[in-house]
């Protein structure tokens, strides 16, 4: 049994407010956050495997916000770099095909 810090009357463990005086009782808050270390590895993983980075971001956003942010940034950067490299590769391929075609004519 615990007691109200304002009026001293007994209160139940699961009460949020003292029924006698109406004061809000102090809660014991627990944190779900895990102590995080270096997040660079998650950014690199997200860069090379953007889908994995996105999944890690969504899975860790509430429990490991720093690691989630790093994995998400790596995924976004990896995705953008992949698109840019694909466009450059297609341009080079088009130029090589055009050069080959005009060499035959």
N, C-alpha and C positions, 0 to 999 in steps of 0.2 A: 504494500500500500504506500502511496506517496501523498504528499500534502501540498496544498496550494501555497505558493510563495507569497501571495498577497494577504490572504485572510487566515491561513493555517488550517483550514478544514480539510478533511481527507477527501481525496479524489481517486478515481479509478485510473489504472495504468493507461488505458486507451482513450481517456477523455482529452479533448482539445481545449475546452473552456471550463473554468470552475463554475459549477452550478450555483454556488452561494454568492460570489461577488462578480462573476462575469469576466474575470481577467483571462486572457489567452495564456494557456500553459506552455512552457517551453518544450519544444520537441527536440528529440535527439535525431539529428539528420545524419544519414550515412551517405557516403559518396560511392557511386558505381564506377567512378573514373579510376583507371589504372595508371600508376606512375609510368611515364614514358621516357624512353631513352632517346637515342639517335633515330631520326626519321628519314635519313638520306637513303637508306636501303629500300624503303617502301616507295620512295619517289623513283628510284632507278627501276624497280620491279614494275611500277605503273607505266613507266616510259616504254619499256620493251614489251610489256603485255598490257595494253590499255584496258582490255576487258577485265583482267584480274584487278587492276588498279581501281576501276569503277566499282567492282564488287566489294573490294576491301573498304572503299570509301563509304559505301552504303551500309556495310556491316559494322563499321567502327565509329560512325559519326557521333554516336551518343557516349560510347565508352572510352574511345581513344581519339579525341578530336585532332590532336597534332599529327598522329600517324595517318588518320583518315584524310586530313588535308594534304599531306605530302603524297599519299598514294593517288588522290584525286588530281592534284596538279601534274604529277608524272603521267597519268593517263591522258589528260587533256593535251599536254605537250606532245606525248608520243603519238596521239591520234592526228594532231595537226601536222607533225613532221612526216608521218606516213602518207597523208594526203598530198603534201607538197612534193615529196619524193616520187609518188605515183604520177603526178602531173608532169614532173620533169622527165621521168622515164618515158611517158607516152609521147612527149614532144620530141625527145631524142629518137625514139623508135619511128615516129612519123617522118622526121628528117632523113633518117637512114633509108627508109623505104622510098621516099621521094627521090633521093640521090641515086639509088639503085635503079629506079624506074626511068629516070631521065638519062642515065648512063646507057641504058639499052636502046633508047630511041635515037 
